[in-house]
Amino acid sequence: MVSHRSLFIQTPSCESPEEEEEAEEEEEEEEVEEKEEEKEETNRFISAKA
């Protein structure tokens, strides 16, 4: 799976440095949320097995 960041880096950007920073921060927040969701799903799966 290709991460959003590598796509973002490869895409030529017309954004200002400030906008790029904001976009990167948003992507990082999304990644953290995805990891938290995966943890919750794993915990649910473990609970269901127990």
N, C-alpha and C positions, 0 to 999 in steps of 0.2 A: 504494500500500500504506500502510495506517495503522500508525504505529509503536506499540509497546506503551506508550510513555511518554504519548502523547496520550490513549490509552484510560484509562490509570492516572489521569491528571489529571482527566478528565471523570467518573470514577466517584466518587460520594460515598463517603468513607472513614470508618470508625469506628475506624481504627487510631490508636494513639498516635504522636506525632512520631518516637519511636525506631523503631517498627515500619515507619513510612513510609520513613525513611532506609534501613533495612536492605533494604526491598523495592526502592528505587531503586538501591542499590548492586548488588543481585543482577541487576537488569535491565541495568545498565551492563556487568557482567561477561558476561552473555549476549550483548550486542551485540558486545563485543570478540571473543568466541569465534566468533560468526557471521562477522565480518569476516575473522578468521584462516582459517576454513574456506573462505571465498570465495577468498582469496588462494591457498590450497593448490590448489583446484580450477582456478583460472586457470593456475597454474604447471604443473599436470599437463596441461592442455589445450595449453599452449605446448610442453611437452616432447613431447607426442604428435604435434604438427604437425611438429616439427623432424626 
